[in-house]
Amino acid sequence: MINSHSQPHKAYDEFSLVLDPDVYEPLPDDWLIGITDVVNSTTAIRSGRYAGASVIAALGNAWGSFDFPFVFRGDGAAFALPPQGMMAATSALRQVASFARADLDLTLRIGLLTVREIRTSGRDVRIARYAASENATYAMFTGGGLKWAEQQIKNGRYLVKPGRYATKPDLTGLSCDWAPFPSRQGEILSLLVEPNDHTSPEVFAALAKRVLAVFDAAPRQSHPLSGDMAIPKDSGRQVDTKGWSEVAANSDFRKFDDGLRLTLDCTPEQIDGVEAILVAARARGEINFGLHRQTHALMTCLVPSGSPDAHLHFLDGMGGGYARAAEMMEEGALRDIQHHAR
């Protein structure tokens, strides 16, 4: 079990390895889990993306380190901190919520609870580390705890009330002024796949590996960015653009937070093939999924002031991305409920 400020010591450099439930370590009961999301985010995708990344930047700057588990989720974020991070987390969340409301005209829903409260519900929060490159490591989450916490927060539990708009969040190192990146293979895909509550981790891992195998067969494993891409006009300059291949390597185009979360550049045929696999798995009652196709990807960059080499790049689709995929997934869940109610 993790018992310090930091994440698990071992980081896996092959994404398929973090699909194995055995590599995850449980967080201590007294650790905090924070969840944020933008209400009605699909009406303000670009601003919503900025609000999601702002939470990570503000929290890391308030905490004094980015060595804590977090995941960018498009219009929101999720993170874990030890109990002594309560003050930093509450303050940063309130500041970002107030900033989102005043500067971006967005309502940011923010919630905070303990791992113990999640475990009482029968779910868990376990984490692993995925090394996207030598300098960039991302946390992966499993156990169903984040999914359950998000549902509770959307239902009005564990909410942190926004503070008065006084102190702006410290967003040092955050850059959202990159131009969109066009698809080279045909379409930018935003894909969410989540196991149903009764689906075993082994069954879901096998399905996820089938999905990844389709996309891995494409150039660069369907990565939306590549080292030989030209820097788009009007792009941000906080990252040394001579290291463009490093920018691509450090991005989070694949992640796992109680399910697969992918931003990919792929062919329509690949998407159709994967959709057929997922439709069949949903019909078997194993999973739910949502996907959205668009022409461009968006990138938000975070360059921690204390460790600029560990610059992180958060990807989403320009045409709605994860927020639109989540809408499709919710519609699928609603259809299932209506079907069983007949």
Salt bridges, closest charged atoms under 4 A:
ASP29 OD1 - ARG119 NH1 2.55
ASP37 OD2 - ARG109 NH2 2.94
ASP103 OD2 - LYS168 NZ 3.44
ASP124 OD1 - ARG119 NE 2.60
ASP124 OD2 - ARG126 NH1 3.25
GLU150 OE1 - ARG73 NH2 3.83
GLU150 OE2 - LYS154 NZ 3.79
GLU187 OE1 - ARG293 NH1 3.23
GLU194 OE1 - LYS147 NZ 3.44
ASP197 OD2 - ARG123 NH2 3.65
ASP216 OD1 - ARG254 NH1 3.22
ASP228 OD1 - ARG184 NH1 3.28
GLU246 OE2 - HIS311 NE2 3.48
ASP252 OD2 - LYS255 NZ 2.38
ASP257 OD2 - ARG73 NE 2.76
ASP257 OD1 - ARG261 NE 3.07
ASP272 OD1 - ARG293 NH2 2.81
GLU275 OE1 - ARG293 NH2 3.44
GLU286 OE2 - ARG284 NE 2.99
GLU330 OE2 - LYS154 NZ 3.56
